[in-house]
Amino acid sequence: MLLKTIQIRMFRNIKIAEIKFGNQFNIFYGNNGQGKTNFLEAIFYLGTVKSFRHAKNKDMIAWDQPAATLQCSLADNGLMHNLSITLDSNGRQLKVDGKNVTKVIDYCNTFSVVAFSPDELAMVSGTPEQRRRYLDRAIFSSSPGYLTLYYDYFRALKQRNKLLKLRNYAGIEAWTEQLAVAGTRLISVRNRYIKELAGLFFKYYRDISGSDEEACLCYHANSISDLTDQVEVHNQLFRALAESSSRERERGMTLKGPHRDDLDFILNNKPIREHGSQGQQKSLVLALKMAEIEYLERVSGRLPILLLDDMTAELDSTRTRHLMQFLTEREMQVFITTTDPDTVPLANELEFSRFHVASGRLV
């Protein structure tokens, strides 16, 4: 998959931009605060209809403007596609090859993109919400249909929490059952994805660290002891909801379920959050990202486009070298932001394009 061109109008501080990209490395460089990351965010939004900075749609429209538009052309296994998105006060309009698309799932089957940002390097020591957010985004990248399961669960959660908050318990049993059914599906898909990733994660961590340390990745369901059987997952989740019923009514919220689950990073049988150095934590996240990319290639038959936001400032030279070797071997198209393009360690034979950004413009 190759992103050939992009057109941006009134997105963040980018008033107008039309860019033709190279097939390998594309580097956006310039001083901090000039809008380099906005170009990566535009690319990511075209592929996922989401911001990797977790921004709301209205915040991505340029100040005092009614709408923002994003368009791109991309090549996928010899076929050309054109995507476009318009953001305005009414929401968003999606088009694939000139035709309106109403379902995000249908739109996101076209463009595969993965982002790696400084926020993710802090994920191991960060909050469970950060890790859940990463996990949901990674699964969605490999299986856009996951979005339906995600929405089903959070729709039921919203309705159940509304009843708990209003202390209106009539009908709450029906929503509890819907939550247990949707939650079981969500837990099962998340757990299966992590199991698929675990072997790759173990391998890449050893490659990066150059050691025989054993890195393990586990899905931690806060109310489930047995994740092997879907019927048992449903029964345990339903039982956990029943057992926490009185506390939920006191607090006005649902206390059990996959919205409170976590992702555990284990190194040599110890939780890395409590025992690992900052360097080990960065190696773990880098290994996780490499595993995600390889898994995505296996299940989809195509390599995603990768966005690296200020990674050379966050990773030391050894980890950066491992990452660049990984990307070069796969001949991936990569987009990088940096304050200094000379800090990006690219081999002389590699093709790269540079784009100097100042105040949201290419100069």
Secondary structure as UniProt FT lines:
FT   STRAND          2..11
FT   TURN            12..13
FT   STRAND          14..20
FT   STRAND          25..29
FT   TURN            32..33
FT   HELIX           36..48
FT   TURN            52..53
FT   HELIX           57..60
FT   TURN            63..64
FT   STRAND          67..76
FT   TURN            77..78
FT   STRAND          79..88
FT   TURN            89..90
FT   STRAND          91..96
FT   TURN            97..98
FT   STRAND          99..101
FT   HELIX           104..107
FT   TURN            108..109
FT   STRAND          113..116
FT   HELIX           118..121
FT   TURN            122..125
FT   HELIX           128..142
FT   TURN            144..145
FT   HELIX           146..166
FT   TURN            170..171
FT   HELIX           172..209
FT   STRAND          215..220
FT   TURN            222..223
FT   HELIX           230..243
FT   HELIX           245..251
FT   HELIX           258..260
FT   STRAND          262..267
FT   TURN            268..269
FT   STRAND          270..271
FT   HELIX           272..275
FT   HELIX           278..300
FT   STRAND          305..309
FT   HELIX           311..314
FT   HELIX           317..330
FT   STRAND          334..338
FT   HELIX           341..343
FT   TURN            348..349
FT   STRAND          352..358
FT   TURN            359..360
FT   STRAND          361..362
//
